[in-house]
Amino acid sequence: MILAMGSLVTNLTPLDYAIVAAYIVVLMIIGYRSSFAKKKNKDETLFLANKSLGWASIGFNMWGTNVGPSMLLAYASIGYATGIVAVNFDWYAFVFLLLLAIVFAPKYLASKVSTMPEFMGKRYGDSTQNILAWYALIKILISWLSLGLFAGGFLVRQILGIPMWESVIVLVSFAGLFTFAGGLKTIAKVNFFQMILLIAVSLLLTVIGVVKVGGLSAMYHKVPHDYWNLIHPASDKKYPWYAILLGYPVSAIAFFCTDQAMVQSVLGAKNLEQGQLGVNFIAWLKILSLPLFILTGILCFILYPGLKDPAEAYMTMVTHLFPPGLNGLVIVVLIAVLVGTIGSSLNSLSTVFTMDVYVKKFNPNATNKQIIKVGRMAVVAGCMFAVAVALAIDNIKGLNLFDVFQSVLGFIAPPLAVVFLLTVFWKKTSRKAVNTVLSAGSAFSLGTGVLYLWVFTPDKYPIWPHYLLLSFYIFAFLMALAIIISLLDTNPVMYIPDKLVTIVKPTRRVKIAWGILIIVMICLYLIFNGH
């Protein structure tokens, strides 16, 4: 018998409330100390943590940005429905994280920029920077803030049984407060603390679940055999191997190599080596998705088959398996991942708006005080917009949570993946090609996404290809378009590399760290396909 989802709140004991209260106090102290306690350097920026981040902070902060509440919900739900195939969306990422560490990060740090639009602006001029700044703002608002907030609201609604609008307003106010006050340094410190907590609680849930089903061997044998396969056959409707192989890289390049929210931690690195080791560290942390998030869903499938909605898998496990006192910890972790994701994305939003729109267009001589003030206003505006969009997403009916998240990213990604790949790998890329792909190409890609998700939905119009393949087709089309425009451009404006800027080669430590990771990933893929 499955209990009602709102039952977590009825299970709470005074100990649970004490844990939640203590946690919020600790969070406030960490936030206060990193924001206000030290006498602030007049020129300290809100955005890049004063270039003070080491590899552990970078890895945890990128992971904290990446592991939103959507992860807990969506991964458990997809583990429940299809097994471990969704781990591809985390394990396959190591290839693109390697690309960020070895190819993109050295160029970003050498060009001393604080945002991605600024990087492209240095190469192709103001027009490119302007287009990319607005596109980056749309991307952060939709794919980070609004989707993250929607998933968070969904969870809070499951726990507390309050309406969506109330839960999103509470969440965004809490996360916004941190960003408003302290910027990236505060978020990096809070994320470090929260990620350790998240690992501990999720691991505990998995361990209790494994014991309850009768051990690892019992867990392995009590689900359909293909639940343990990472690569599904071409005939699989949901996740055929070729769709993941071709479609995932488009999102991954845009997400890991060009996304302000992800790259910002690397831009805040003490030096390039720390940045590259930090990116290596998040690739290791991503291996944990299987035991921490996916197994929860698989265990729920064994223990509580027949859930009406697989999205309830995570909370079902929590409600049934955790003894009183631990439920408070779960609420704490959910607050943690929310503050992490929403805080990081609000920080990126304010950075891009302030540096690429306000300073560039309206007030080139802005003082640091004015810049921080405008950054904070952007945070407030971003919060209000995100609440509205999260409520709109709540009205989409009949879509699997995990696929909504992946497909939204898949339609935002192609223009970004095309222009950044060409800029870094092909010297003949012209400004006209980049600007066309970023403006007309984005309209085409996002327009296709709107048609797919809202107008001619695939459940009613089965003519659509898999959303991952659709993303790949758009990417291939825009790539061909950009190459043709560059080749036909009679008077091309191209990037001339600065002879004085030297691109630093990876150190021995960086090479060893990545070498070991590559071997481990190949072994994991072989182990989980030997069936």
C-alpha positions as CSV (number, residue, x, y, z in Angstrom):
1,M,0.0,0.0,0.0
2,I,1.5,3.3,-1.1
3,L,1.1,6.2,1.4
4,A,0.0,9.6,0.1
5,M,2.9,11.8,-0.8
6,G,1.9,14.6,1.6
7,S,2.5,12.1,4.4
8,L,6.1,13.1,4.9
9,V,5.0,16.1,6.8
10,T,2.7,14.1,9.1
11,N,5.8,11.8,9.8
12,L,7.9,14.7,11.1
13,T,8.9,14.6,14.8
14,P,10.3,17.5,16.9
15,L,13.8,16.1,16.2
16,D,13.1,16.6,12.4
17,Y,12.1,20.2,13.0
18,A,15.2,20.7,15.2
19,I,17.5,19.3,12.4
20,V,15.9,21.6,9.8
21,A,16.2,24.6,12.0
22,A,19.9,23.8,12.9
23,Y,20.8,23.3,9.3
24,I,19.3,26.7,8.3
25,V,21.3,28.4,11.1
26,V,24.5,26.7,9.9
27,L,23.8,27.8,6.3
28,M,23.2,31.4,7.4
29,I,26.5,31.4,9.4
30,I,28.5,30.1,6.4
31,G,26.8,32.6,4.1
32,Y,27.3,35.5,6.6
33,R,31.0,34.7,7.2
34,S,32.0,34.4,3.6
35,S,29.9,37.5,2.6
36,F,30.3,40.1,5.4
37,A,32.7,39.0,8.1
38,K,36.0,39.9,6.5
39,K,36.5,43.5,5.6
40,K,35.7,43.6,1.9
41,N,38.3,44.5,-0.6
42,K,37.0,47.5,-2.5
43,D,37.6,45.9,-5.9
44,E,36.3,42.4,-4.9
45,T,33.8,41.3,-7.5
46,L,30.6,39.4,-6.8
47,F,31.2,37.1,-9.7
48,L,34.5,35.2,-9.9
49,A,35.2,34.6,-6.2
50,N,38.4,36.7,-6.6
51,K,40.0,33.9,-8.6
52,S,40.5,32.0,-5.4
53,L,38.9,28.6,-6.1
54,G,40.9,25.4,-5.7
55,W,40.1,22.1,-7.5
56,A,37.8,20.6,-4.8
57,S,35.7,23.8,-4.6
58,I,35.5,23.9,-8.4
59,G,34.4,20.2,-8.6
60,F,31.9,20.4,-5.8
61,N,30.5,23.7,-7.1
62,M,30.1,22.5,-10.7
63,W,28.5,19.3,-9.4
64,G,26.3,21.3,-7.0
65,T,25.1,23.4,-10.0
66,N,24.5,20.2,-12.0
67,V,22.8,18.1,-9.3
68,G,19.5,20.0,-9.1
69,P,16.4,18.7,-7.4
70,S,15.4,17.7,-10.9
71,M,18.2,15.1,-10.7
72,L,16.9,13.4,-7.6
73,L,13.4,13.3,-9.0
74,A,14.1,12.6,-12.6
75,Y,16.9,10.0,-12.1
76,A,14.9,8.0,-9.5
77,S,11.9,8.1,-11.8
78,I,13.8,6.9,-14.8
79,G,15.6,4.3,-12.7
80,Y,12.2,3.0,-11.7
81,A,10.9,2.9,-15.3
82,T,14.0,1.8,-17.3
83,G,17.0,0.9,-15.1
84,I,20.4,2.3,-15.5
85,V,20.3,3.6,-19.1
86,A,20.0,7.2,-17.9
87,V,23.5,7.0,-16.3
88,N,24.7,7.6,-19.8
89,F,23.7,11.3,-19.3
90,D,26.3,11.5,-16.6
91,W,29.0,9.0,-17.5
92,Y,29.3,9.8,-21.2
93,A,29.8,13.4,-20.0
94,F,33.5,12.7,-19.1
95,V,34.4,13.0,-22.8
96,F,33.0,16.6,-22.9
97,L,34.4,17.5,-19.5
98,L,37.8,16.4,-20.9
99,L,37.2,18.8,-23.9
100,L,36.4,21.6,-21.5
101,A,39.6,21.0,-19.4
102,I,42.1,20.5,-22.2
103,V,40.7,22.6,-25.1
104,F,38.3,25.2,-23.8
105,A,39.5,26.1,-20.3
106,P,43.1,27.1,-21.4
107,K,41.6,29.5,-24.0
108,Y,39.1,31.0,-21.6
109,L,41.6,31.6,-18.8
110,A,44.3,33.0,-21.3
111,S,41.8,35.5,-22.6
112,K,41.0,36.7,-19.0
113,V,37.3,36.9,-19.4
114,S,34.5,36.7,-16.8
115,T,31.7,35.6,-19.2
116,M,31.2,33.4,-22.3
117,P,29.8,36.3,-24.4
118,E,32.8,38.4,-23.5
119,F,35.1,35.6,-24.8
120,M,33.3,35.5,-28.1
121,G,33.2,39.3,-28.2
122,K,37.0,39.4,-28.0
123,R,37.1,37.2,-31.0
124,Y,34.4,38.6,-33.3
125,G,33.4,42.0,-31.9
126,D,30.5,43.6,-30.1
127,S,27.7,42.4,-32.3
128,T,28.5,38.8,-31.5
129,Q,28.9,39.5,-27.8
130,N,25.5,41.2,-27.7
131,I,23.6,38.4,-29.4
132,L,25.3,35.8,-27.3
133,A,24.6,37.8,-24.1
134,W,20.9,37.8,-24.7
135,Y,20.9,34.1,-25.8
136,A,22.8,33.2,-22.6
137,L,20.3,35.1,-20.5
138,I,17.4,33.2,-22.1
139,K,19.2,29.9,-21.6
140,I,20.0,30.6,-17.9
141,L,16.4,31.8,-17.2
142,I,14.7,28.8,-18.9
143,S,17.0,25.8,-18.6
144,W,18.5,26.6,-15.2
145,L,16.3,28.8,-13.1
146,S,12.8,27.9,-14.3
147,L,13.2,24.2,-14.7
148,G,15.2,23.9,-11.5
149,L,12.6,25.9,-9.6
150,F,9.7,23.9,-11.2
151,A,11.3,20.6,-10.0
152,G,11.9,22.1,-6.6
153,G,8.4,23.3,-6.3
154,F,7.2,19.9,-7.4
155,L,9.2,18.3,-4.5
156,V,8.1,20.8,-1.9
157,R,4.5,20.3,-3.0
158,Q,5.0,16.5,-2.6
159,I,6.4,17.1,0.9
160,L,4.3,19.8,2.4
161,G,1.1,19.6,0.2
162,I,1.1,23.3,-0.4
163,P,0.2,24.9,-3.8
164,M,3.0,25.2,-6.5
165,W,3.0,29.0,-6.4
166,E,3.7,29.1,-2.7
167,S,6.4,26.6,-2.8
168,V,8.3,28.2,-5.7
169,I,8.2,31.7,-4.0
170,V,9.6,30.3,-0.7
171,L,12.4,28.5,-2.6
172,V,13.4,31.3,-4.8
173,S,13.5,33.8,-1.9
174,F,15.8,31.6,0.1
175,A,18.2,30.9,-2.8
176,G,18.0,34.5,-4.0
177,L,19.0,35.8,-0.5
178,F,22.4,34.0,-0.7
179,T,23.2,35.2,-4.2
180,F,22.1,38.7,-3.4
181,A,24.3,38.9,-0.4
182,G,27.5,37.0,-1.3
183,G,27.9,36.1,-4.9
184,L,30.0,33.1,-6.1
185,K,32.3,32.8,-3.1
186,T,29.3,32.2,-0.7
187,I,27.6,29.8,-3.2
188,A,30.9,27.8,-3.6
189,K,31.3,27.5,0.2
190,V,27.6,26.6,0.8
191,N,27.7,24.1,-2.1
192,F,30.8,22.3,-0.7
193,F,29.0,21.8,2.6
194,Q,25.7,20.8,0.9
195,M,27.2,18.3,-1.6
196,I,28.8,16.3,1.3
197,L,25.4,16.2,3.0
198,L,23.7,15.2,-0.2
199,I,26.1,12.3,-0.7
200,A,25.7,11.1,2.9
201,V,21.8,11.1,2.8
202,S,21.4,9.6,-0.7
203,L,23.9,6.9,0.1
204,L,22.1,6.1,3.4
205,L,18.8,5.8,1.4
206,T,20.5,3.4,-1.1
207,V,22.0,1.3,1.7
208,I,18.7,0.9,3.6
209,G,17.0,0.1,0.3
210,V,19.6,-2.6,-0.6
211,V,19.3,-4.2,2.9
212,K,15.5,-4.2,2.6
213,V,15.5,-6.0,-0.7
214,G,17.9,-8.6,0.6
215,G,21.3,-7.5,-0.6
216,L,23.0,-6.6,-3.9
217,S,22.5,-10.1,-5.5
218,A,18.8,-10.0,-4.8
219,M,18.6,-6.5,-6.2
220,Y,20.4,-7.6,-9.3
221,H,18.0,-10.5,-9.9
222,K,14.7,-9.0,-9.0
223,V,14.5,-6.6,-11.9
224,P,14.3,-7.2,-15.7
225,H,17.7,-8.2,-17.2
226,D,18.0,-5.1,-19.4
227,Y,17.7,-2.8,-16.4
228,W,21.5,-3.3,-16.0
229,N,22.4,-2.4,-19.5
230,L,23.9,1.0,-20.3
231,I,23.5,0.6,-24.1
232,H,20.1,-0.3,-25.4
233,P,19.5,-1.8,-28.8
234,A,18.5,0.3,-31.8
235,S,14.9,-1.1,-31.6
236,D,14.4,0.4,-28.1
237,K,11.8,3.1,-28.4
238,K,12.9,5.2,-25.4
239,Y,16.7,5.2,-25.5
240,P,18.2,3.6,-28.6
241,W,22.0,3.6,-28.5
242,Y,22.4,5.8,-31.6
243,A,20.1,8.6,-30.2
244,I,22.3,8.9,-27.1
245,L,25.5,8.6,-29.0
246,L,24.6,11.3,-31.5
247,G,22.2,13.6,-29.6
248,Y,23.8,13.7,-26.1
249,P,27.1,15.4,-27.3
250,V,25.2,18.4,-28.7
251,S,23.7,19.2,-25.2
252,A,26.9,18.2,-23.4
253,I,29.2,20.5,-25.4
254,A,26.8,23.4,-24.9
255,F,26.2,22.5,-21.2
256,F,29.7,21.7,-20.0
257,C,31.9,23.8,-22.4
258,T,29.9,26.9,-23.0
259,D,27.4,27.3,-20.3
260,Q,28.1,30.3,-18.0
261,A,26.7,28.5,-14.9
262,M,29.0,25.5,-15.4
263,V,32.1,27.3,-16.7
264,Q,32.0,30.1,-14.1
265,S,33.6,28.0,-11.4
266,V,36.5,27.2,-13.8
267,L,36.9,31.0,-14.6
268,G,37.2,31.5,-10.8
269,A,40.1,29.1,-10.5
270,K,43.4,30.1,-8.8
271,N,45.2,28.9,-11.9
272,L,44.7,26.7,-15.0
273,E,45.9,23.5,-13.3
274,Q,43.4,23.9,-10.4
275,G,40.7,24.5,-13.0
276,Q,41.6,21.4,-15.0
277,L,41.8,19.2,-11.9
278,G,38.4,20.6,-10.7
279,V,36.8,19.6,-14.0
280,N,38.4,16.2,-13.6
281,F,36.9,16.0,-10.1
282,I,33.4,16.6,-11.3
283,A,33.8,13.8,-13.8
284,W,34.6,11.4,-10.9
285,L,31.7,12.8,-8.9
286,K,29.4,12.0,-11.8
287,I,30.1,8.3,-11.4
288,L,28.2,8.5,-8.1
289,S,24.9,9.1,-10.0
290,L,24.4,5.4,-10.2
291,P,24.6,4.5,-6.5
292,L,23.2,7.9,-5.3
293,F,20.3,8.6,-7.6
294,I,19.4,5.8,-10.1
295,L,19.6,2.9,-7.7
296,T,16.9,4.6,-5.5
297,G,14.5,4.3,-8.4
298,I,15.5,0.6,-9.2
299,L,15.1,-0.3,-5.5
300,C,11.7,1.5,-5.4
301,F,10.6,-0.6,-8.4
302,I,11.4,-3.8,-6.4
303,L,9.9,-2.6,-3.1
304,Y,6.9,-0.6,-4.3
305,P,5.9,-1.8,-7.8
306,G,2.9,-0.2,-9.5
307,L,3.4,3.5,-8.6
308,K,0.9,5.7,-10.5
309,D,3.7,8.1,-11.4
310,P,7.4,7.1,-11.4
311,A,8.3,10.8,-10.5
312,E,7.1,9.8,-7.0
313,A,9.8,7.1,-6.6
314,Y,12.2,9.2,-4.6
315,M,9.7,10.5,-2.0
316,T,8.1,7.1,-1.8
317,M,11.4,5.6,-0.7
318,V,12.0,8.4,1.8
319,T,8.6,8.2,3.3
320,H,8.7,4.5,3.8
321,L,12.3,3.8,4.6
322,F,13.6,6.6,6.8
323,P,12.9,6.4,10.5
324,P,11.7,9.5,12.4
325,G,14.5,12.0,12.8
326,L,16.0,11.3,9.4
327,N,13.1,12.8,7.5
328,G,14.3,16.2,8.6
329,L,17.6,15.4,7.0
330,V,15.9,14.7,3.7
331,I,14.1,18.0,3.7
332,V,17.5,19.6,4.5
333,V,19.1,17.9,1.5
334,L,16.3,19.0,-0.8
335,I,16.7,22.6,0.4
336,A,20.5,22.1,-0.2
337,V,20.3,21.0,-3.8
338,L,17.8,23.7,-4.6
339,V,19.8,26.5,-3.1
340,G,22.9,25.1,-5.0
341,T,21.2,25.1,-8.4
342,I,19.1,28.2,-8.1
343,G,21.9,30.1,-6.4
344,S,24.5,29.3,-9.0
345,S,22.2,30.1,-11.9
346,L,21.1,33.4,-10.3
347,N,24.7,34.3,-9.9
348,S,25.4,33.5,-13.6
349,L,22.4,35.5,-14.7
350,S,23.5,38.6,-12.8
351,T,27.1,38.2,-14.1
352,V,26.1,38.0,-17.8
353,F,23.5,40.8,-17.5
354,T,25.8,43.1,-15.6
355,M,29.1,42.6,-17.5
356,D,27.7,42.0,-21.0
357,V,24.6,44.1,-21.1
358,Y,24.8,46.9,-18.5
359,V,28.6,47.7,-18.5
360,K,29.0,47.0,-22.2
361,K,25.9,48.9,-23.5
362,F,24.8,51.4,-20.9
363,N,27.6,52.4,-18.5
364,P,31.1,51.5,-19.6
365,N,32.6,53.6,-16.7
366,A,30.5,51.9,-14.0
367,T,32.1,51.7,-10.5
368,N,32.3,48.4,-8.7
369,K,29.6,49.6,-6.4
370,Q,27.2,50.3,-9.3
371,I,28.1,47.0,-10.9
372,I,27.2,45.0,-7.7
373,K,24.0,47.0,-7.3
374,V,22.9,46.2,-10.9
375,G,23.9,42.6,-10.4
376,R,21.6,42.4,-7.4
377,M,18.7,44.0,-9.3
378,A,19.2,41.4,-12.0
379,V,18.9,38.7,-9.3
380,V,15.6,40.0,-8.1
381,A,14.2,40.3,-11.7
382,G,15.4,36.8,-12.5
383,C,13.6,35.4,-9.4
384,M,10.3,37.0,-10.5
385,F,10.6,35.7,-14.1
386,A,11.6,32.2,-13.0
387,V,8.5,31.9,-10.7
388,A,6.2,32.8,-13.7
389,V,7.9,30.3,-16.0
390,A,8.0,27.5,-13.4
391,L,4.2,27.9,-13.0
392,A,3.8,27.8,-16.8
393,I,5.9,24.6,-16.9
394,D,3.6,23.1,-14.3
395,N,0.8,23.3,-16.8
396,I,2.5,21.0,-19.4
397,K,0.7,17.7,-19.2
398,G,1.7,14.2,-20.0
399,L,5.5,14.4,-20.3
400,N,8.1,12.4,-18.4
401,L,10.1,14.8,-16.1
402,F,13.5,13.5,-17.2
403,D,12.7,13.8,-20.9
404,V,11.3,17.3,-20.4
405,F,14.6,18.4,-18.9
406,Q,16.8,16.7,-21.5
407,S,14.7,17.9,-24.5
408,V,14.6,21.5,-23.3
409,L,18.4,21.5,-23.2
410,G,18.5,19.7,-26.5
411,F,16.7,22.6,-28.2
412,I,18.7,25.3,-26.6
413,A,22.1,23.7,-27.2
414,P,22.7,23.3,-31.0
415,P,23.5,27.0,-31.8
416,L,25.9,27.2,-28.9
417,A,27.6,23.9,-29.6
418,V,28.1,24.9,-33.3
419,V,29.6,28.4,-32.7
420,F,31.9,27.4,-29.9
421,L,33.2,24.3,-31.6
422,L,33.9,26.2,-34.9
423,T,35.5,29.1,-33.0
424,V,37.9,26.8,-31.2
425,F,38.7,24.3,-33.9
426,W,38.4,26.2,-37.3
427,K,40.3,29.4,-37.8
428,K,38.3,30.4,-40.9
429,T,35.0,30.7,-39.0
430,S,33.6,34.2,-39.9
431,R,31.7,36.7,-37.8
432,K,28.8,36.5,-40.2
433,A,28.5,32.7,-39.8
434,V,28.6,33.0,-36.0
435,N,26.0,35.8,-35.8
436,T,23.7,34.0,-38.2
437,V,23.8,30.8,-36.2
438,L,23.3,32.6,-32.9
439,S,20.3,34.7,-34.2
440,A,18.5,32.9,-37.0
441,G,19.8,29.5,-36.0
442,S,18.6,30.0,-32.4
443,A,15.2,31.1,-33.5
444,F,14.9,28.0,-35.7
445,S,16.1,25.6,-32.9
446,L,14.0,27.1,-30.2
447,G,11.0,27.3,-32.5
448,T,11.3,23.6,-33.3
449,G,11.4,23.0,-29.6
450,V,8.2,24.9,-28.9
451,L,6.5,23.0,-31.7
452,Y,7.7,19.7,-30.3
453,L,7.0,20.3,-26.6
454,W,3.7,22.3,-26.8
455,V,2.1,22.4,-30.2
456,F,2.5,19.1,-32.2
457,T,3.5,16.9,-29.2
458,P,5.0,13.6,-30.1
459,D,2.3,11.6,-28.3
460,K,-0.2,12.9,-30.8
461,Y,2.2,13.2,-33.8
462,P,4.5,10.1,-33.9
463,I,6.1,11.4,-37.1
464,W,8.8,13.2,-34.9
465,P,12.2,11.5,-34.5
466,H,13.6,10.9,-31.0
467,Y,14.2,14.3,-29.3
468,L,17.9,13.5,-29.0
469,L,18.1,12.8,-32.7
470,L,16.1,15.9,-33.5
471,S,18.7,17.9,-31.5
472,F,21.5,16.3,-33.5
473,Y,19.8,17.0,-36.9
474,I,19.4,20.7,-35.9
475,F,23.1,20.8,-34.9
476,A,24.2,19.2,-38.2
477,F,22.1,21.6,-40.2
478,L,23.4,24.7,-38.4
479,M,27.0,23.4,-38.6
480,A,26.7,23.0,-42.4
481,L,25.1,26.4,-42.6
482,A,27.9,28.1,-40.6
483,I,30.6,26.4,-42.8
484,I,28.9,27.4,-46.0
485,I,28.5,31.1,-44.8
486,S,32.1,31.2,-43.8
487,L,33.4,29.8,-47.1
488,L,31.1,32.1,-49.2
489,D,31.8,35.3,-47.2
490,T,33.7,37.6,-49.6
491,N,34.9,39.9,-46.9
492,P,35.1,37.8,-43.8
493,V,35.8,39.1,-40.3
494,M,37.8,36.4,-38.6
495,Y,39.6,36.0,-35.3
496,I,43.3,36.8,-35.4
497,P,45.0,35.1,-32.4
498,D,47.1,37.4,-30.2
499,K,50.7,36.4,-30.4
500,L,51.4,37.5,-26.9
501,V,48.8,35.2,-25.3
502,T,50.3,31.8,-24.7
503,I,48.0,28.8,-24.2
504,V,49.4,26.7,-21.3
505,K,49.9,23.0,-21.8
506,P,48.4,20.6,-19.2
507,T,50.8,19.6,-16.4
508,R,51.8,16.1,-15.5
509,R,49.3,15.9,-12.6
510,V,46.5,16.9,-15.0
511,K,47.5,14.3,-17.6
512,I,47.7,11.5,-14.9
513,A,44.3,12.4,-13.3
514,W,42.6,12.3,-16.7
515,G,44.4,9.2,-17.8
516,I,43.2,7.3,-14.8
517,L,39.6,8.6,-15.2
518,I,39.5,7.5,-18.9
519,I,40.6,3.9,-18.0
520,V,38.0,3.7,-15.2
521,M,35.2,5.0,-17.5
522,I,36.1,2.4,-20.2
523,C,36.0,-0.3,-17.6
524,L,32.6,0.8,-16.3
525,Y,31.1,0.8,-19.8
526,L,32.5,-2.7,-20.4
527,I,31.2,-4.0,-17.1
528,F,27.7,-2.7,-17.6
529,N,27.3,-4.0,-21.1
530,G,28.6,-7.5,-20.6
531,H,25.1,-9.0,-20.4
